[in-house]
Amino acid sequence: MEDKLRKMKANPGDKLVEQNCSTCEFNFGDVCTGHGTRMDNSEDTYGMPIEEADKMFPAGCNDYGISLDYFIEQEKLNGR
C-alpha cells in the first residue's frame, strides 16, 4: 500500500482517484510515454497506443505516476 500511496502522492487514509492509464502522467492522449513492461512481449510500454495500454493495465503499469490534473482532483477530494 505504501508504494501505491507514493505513486498517487497521497497520505494514509486519503481518498484516491482510480489508478489507470487515464489518470497517469505518462498518458499523452494517443500514446503511452511511460517505461513499464508489457505483459504480452516483455518490451517497454513507451510508444504503445494508450487504448492498448489501458486494456493491458487496468490498474496502471509498474511505471504509473498520477498526472497533475488528477492529483489536483484527488487533493480536492481530500479537502485540500
N, C-alpha and C positions, 0 to 999 in steps of 0.2 A: 504494500500500500504506500510506503514511503516513496518508492520510485514513481508511482502514479502521481502523487501529490507534487513531486518535483517537476515532472513533465507538465503538470497542469498549473504550476506556480501557485499552489494553494496551501492552505493550512489545514491541520486535522480538524474535522468537523465542518468544513466548508461545503456548501452546495457546489456541485461541479457541472459544467456543461458536458455534453456527451463527447467522449474521446473517439474521434473517427477522422477520416480524410477531410471531411468538410470543415472541421474546426482546426486543422493542422496548419502550422506556419509554413510548411513546405508545399501547400496546395497553391499552385499558380494558375488556377482556373481549369485549364485542359490537361495539365501535366503535373506530375509529382517531381519535386526537386529535392526530395529527401534522399538519404543514403541508407535505407533499410535493406533487408534481404528478402527477395521474392520467395514465395512459397513453392512456386512451380519449377524454377530452374536455379535457385540459389544465387541469382545475379542481383546486382544493385537495382533499387527501385527508381533511381534517378532517370528521368525522361519517360517514365511509364505513364500511359494515359490515366488520368485521375479516375475515370469510370472503372477501369480495370483494377486499379489500386483499391478503390472503395469496396469492390466486391471481394477482393483477396484479403483485405484487412478491415473487417467491420469495426474493430476496436482500435484502429491505428496500428502502424508497424513499430518496430523497435527504435525508429528514429523520430517518432512522434514528438512534437512540441506544440503547445497551444498557440494559435495565432493571436495577434494583438487585438483584433476585433472581438474574438471570442473571450479573450482574457478580460477585456473591458466588460463584456456581457456577464461573465462569471463574477466579477467584482461587484457589479450592480445587484446580482442575485444574493450576494452576501452583505448588502447594505454598506458597501464602501464606495 
